[in-house]
Amino acid sequence: MLYLVGLGLSDETDITVKGLEVVKKASRVYLEAYTSILLVDQSVLEAYYGRSIMVADREMVESNSDEILRDAANVDVAFLVVGDPFGATTHTDLVLRARELGIPTRTIPNASIMSAIGATGLQLYNFGQTVSMVFFLEGWKPASFYDRIKENRDIGLHTLILLDIKVKEQSLDNMARGRKIYEPPRYMTVGTCARQMLEIEEEKGQGVYGPDSLAVGAARVGGKTEKFVAGTLKELCEADDLLGPPLHSMVLLGRRTHELEHEYVREFAVNKETWDKIWQAEYQQK
Amino acid sequence: MLYLVGLGLSDETDITVKGLEVVKKASRVYLEAYTSILLVDQSVLEAYYGRSIMVADREMVESNSDEILRDAANVDVAFLVVGDPFGATTHTDLVLRARELGIPTRTIPNASIMSAIGATGLQLYNFGQTVSMVFFLEGWKPASFYDRIKENRDIGLHTLILLDIKVKEQSLDNMARGRKIYEPPRYMTVGTCARQMLEIEEEKGQGVYGPDSLAVGAARVGGKTEKFVAGTLKELCEADDLLGPPLHSMVLLGRRTHELEHEYVREFAVNKETWDKIWQAEYQQK
């Protein structure tokens, strides 16, 4: 059996009891470690599980999945995924390959950022489609998020924005020379996201949002040091110190809001006065 | 401290290790038992936790929350919620009350149907806003879901539809006579949901969807007997036997689809031939 086991969002104790039982009994344990991370190291997981873990990087999962699935018709293989196995990053391709090979699969769900973001106090019913924000490069500024945010905003919905992480990336130079030397991991902050959003709005000029649009920055959701900071996009450009270390994500508010959301979120506002003023003028009962 | 602890979706072992530690140590343990249910009884939870649990019904949470929060500035109180505490049903009001009383709160996230539905193979990025479907009564057929599904469909997005549950409801007669006699619990099935949807489409006639629109019925997501059935709305009207016991939920597909979603979901089709034909004509690369 192939088990896809969600690890939740924060540390080694966010695994479910059911998931932990699977990990303890499985013949082999893999950790998907390129689309998200926990806030603790692999060694902490290994000590907690009492098992050694093989890290499955993108290359392994995408090009060498048969190694992960080896003999899984006869023995149990656990494939661990931060968050939920079918959350922000889906592992449908791995399951499809297992199906082809006649290997039964089972999923152990867990918290995903796509639902845990409800801890901001914004109601999940009021969210439209989720978008991703990648690190811009000189001359490469993917902006498909802009049209999708527009679709959400046009019907008054909030948008969850998931922020890029770069793990095990090579520099162009090292890649060109075929040297398997990897850069230190990078995690996008809310500040970078807000700045990139404003840059694209500046460029496209459709007024989908602006410096005074309200948003909530979220850091380490579900963890002990979970932190939310609410403010205008302009304010959030400078809020990284308040938010602290990764992982970050962000919600851009839509106009279709509930008074309870206001009451809950304003507690996190950088500046409650500004927040209330803009809320009343632009969001309340719109 | 008030702890809001997500229980996940299925049975007593879906709690996280972190959540279980909280439950074992808390001075009092409440279970929110009116907006969703686990697939196991309270007695199973109590035996597993080694704790007795107080069931918090709607009346208690909405009108008597100070009893739940009693002395929580000094002792730990665990408030257990099926799924995630800020998922389909948010408990912002309880947390706001705790804030007023100066009681610190902490959330232990878990799987919510709002992300676990990704196990259908449909990508969460392609979902718009979530809607609810309530049991229709003679002369009372709330149809706000229709406009919201239209908004999602207009931009090509999938819609997750959460289905009504009726727990601890009184009959009109018993209510009128003030008799606290409760009807047996009722859980809406995918079949009922599909029929109600078609009834409203018939009435409104805006062509938001129709009998041939593709959808996926989901039963007991995350549980051992998890089951998905894909088909047209017409087919899903008759698929309750295939799906089996509650809880059910449903996804109405949008046109903005990925080929991997097709490959994954068609495995669940009542009739693969019909599914493929409609997919190719109406959904593929639209």
Chai-1 contact restraints between the chains, C-beta under 6 A:
chainA,res_idxA,chainB,res_idxB,connection_type,confidence,min_distance_angstrom,max_distance_angstrom,comment,restraint_id
A,T13,B,V17,contact,1.0,0.0,6.0,A-B,restraint_1
A,T13,B,K18,contact,1.0,0.0,6.0,A-B,restraint_2
A,D14,B,T16,contact,1.0,0.0,6.0,A-B,restraint_3
A,D14,B,K18,contact,1.0,0.0,6.0,A-B,restraint_4
A,T16,B,D14,contact,1.0,0.0,6.0,A-B,restraint_5
A,T16,B,T16,contact,1.0,0.0,6.0,A-B,restraint_6
A,V17,B,T13,contact,1.0,0.0,6.0,A-B,restraint_7
A,V17,B,I15,contact,1.0,0.0,6.0,A-B,restraint_8
A,K18,B,T13,contact,1.0,0.0,6.0,A-B,restraint_9
A,K18,B,D14,contact,1.0,0.0,6.0,A-B,restraint_10
A,D84,B,S115,contact,1.0,0.0,6.0,A-B,restraint_11
A,F86,B,G118,contact,1.0,0.0,6.0,A-B,restraint_12
A,F86,B,A119,contact,1.0,0.0,6.0,A-B,restraint_13
A,G87,B,S115,contact,1.0,0.0,6.0,A-B,restraint_14
A,G87,B,G118,contact,1.0,0.0,6.0,A-B,restraint_15
A,T90,B,Q123,contact,1.0,0.0,6.0,A-B,restraint_16
A,T92,B,G121,contact,1.0,0.0,6.0,A-B,restraint_17
A,T92,B,L260,contact,1.0,0.0,6.0,A-B,restraint_18
A,T92,B,Y264,contact,1.0,0.0,6.0,A-B,restraint_19
A,T107,B,A119,contact,1.0,0.0,6.0,A-B,restraint_20
A,P109,B,A111,contact,1.0,0.0,6.0,A-B,restraint_21
A,P109,B,A116,contact,1.0,0.0,6.0,A-B,restraint_22
A,P109,B,G222,contact,1.0,0.0,6.0,A-B,restraint_23
A,N110,B,A111,contact,1.0,0.0,6.0,A-B,restraint_24
A,A111,B,P109,contact,1.0,0.0,6.0,A-B,restraint_25
A,A111,B,N110,contact,1.0,0.0,6.0,A-B,restraint_26
A,S112,B,S115,contact,1.0,0.0,6.0,A-B,restraint_27
A,M114,B,S115,contact,1.0,0.0,6.0,A-B,restraint_28
A,M114,B,L124,contact,1.0,0.0,6.0,A-B,restraint_29
A,S115,B,D84,contact,1.0,0.0,6.0,A-B,restraint_30
A,S115,B,G87,contact,1.0,0.0,6.0,A-B,restraint_31
A,S115,B,S112,contact,1.0,0.0,6.0,A-B,restraint_32
A,S115,B,M114,contact,1.0,0.0,6.0,A-B,restraint_33
A,S115,B,S115,contact,1.0,0.0,6.0,A-B,restraint_34
A,A116,B,P109,contact,1.0,0.0,6.0,A-B,restraint_35
A,G118,B,F86,contact,1.0,0.0,6.0,A-B,restraint_36
A,G118,B,G87,contact,1.0,0.0,6.0,A-B,restraint_37
A,A119,B,F86,contact,1.0,0.0,6.0,A-B,restraint_38
A,A119,B,T107,contact,1.0,0.0,6.0,A-B,restraint_39
A,G121,B,T92,contact,1.0,0.0,6.0,A-B,restraint_40
A,Q123,B,T90,contact,1.0,0.0,6.0,A-B,restraint_41
A,L124,B,M114,contact,1.0,0.0,6.0,A-B,restraint_42
A,Y125,B,T130,contact,1.0,0.0,6.0,A-B,restraint_43
A,G128,B,G128,contact,1.0,0.0,6.0,A-B,restraint_44
A,G128,B,Q129,contact,1.0,0.0,6.0,A-B,restraint_45
A,Q129,B,G128,contact,1.0,0.0,6.0,A-B,restraint_46
A,Q129,B,L157,contact,1.0,0.0,6.0,A-B,restraint_47
A,T130,B,Y125,contact,1.0,0.0,6.0,A-B,restraint_48
A,E151,B,I155,contact,1.0,0.0,6.0,A-B,restraint_49
A,I155,B,E151,contact,1.0,0.0,6.0,A-B,restraint_50
A,L157,B,Q129,contact,1.0,0.0,6.0,A-B,restraint_51
A,G222,B,P109,contact,1.0,0.0,6.0,A-B,restraint_52
A,L260,B,T92,contact,1.0,0.0,6.0,A-B,restraint_53
A,Y264,B,T92,contact,1.0,0.0,6.0,A-B,restraint_54
